[in-house]
Amino acid sequence: MSLHHIFLVILGVVSLVYLTTLKFKPGLFQFILKSCLMPLVFAIYLTGAGQGKVFWPIITALVFAWIGDILLVRITNILWFKLGLASFLTGHIFYIVAMYGYAVPFNVPVLVISIIIAACFGVMAYKVVRPSKQMKIPVIAYETIILLMAIFACQLFIAQSSVNLYFGAFVLAGSICFVISDTLLALKTFRRVRIYFAVMVTYIAAQLLIALGFSML
């Protein structure tokens, strides 16, 4: 078994244990498990990528995701929540940077359709979530970036479909999982819907799928 597969197994075990702890009151053990998730995805990416093919925007995105994980431990604190949101937003921007070079040339008809779909989804999600007054602008900014990332992932999938299908499929699937995860997180935060298990399942899947996709380059 390669080191890449060993880290995949470890991530699976840690994720399973962490998700199980969500049924109980948050504590130090749960925090430690959560703080280990992104370093493990990072290790999976590094050991999966070919020598000399490690892409710095992916590394940077995972670092900001790890920072966001730490900050969102205190999700009820508005300052920590804003800082966590900013950290994840920065990570998504780096994912977009990573995707751009593999998404061109753009498929214009699909681009137009995906922008329309993203805009409709964004408006609908915003109305359902109904963020607090002080969080309206941060939520709109974050929502715009996450949907923009999904649009770029769609373009990447189309551009790479005849070159590296699995790469494009994994990145697109990861981006979709991100949209789902962040929408669920917004519902949990602003509407107090108890769906944190689903939030974390889709979040872990999102980060892992994108990392695996880029490790296939």
Salt bridges, closest charged atoms under 4 A:
ASP182 OD2 - HIS92 NE2 3.55
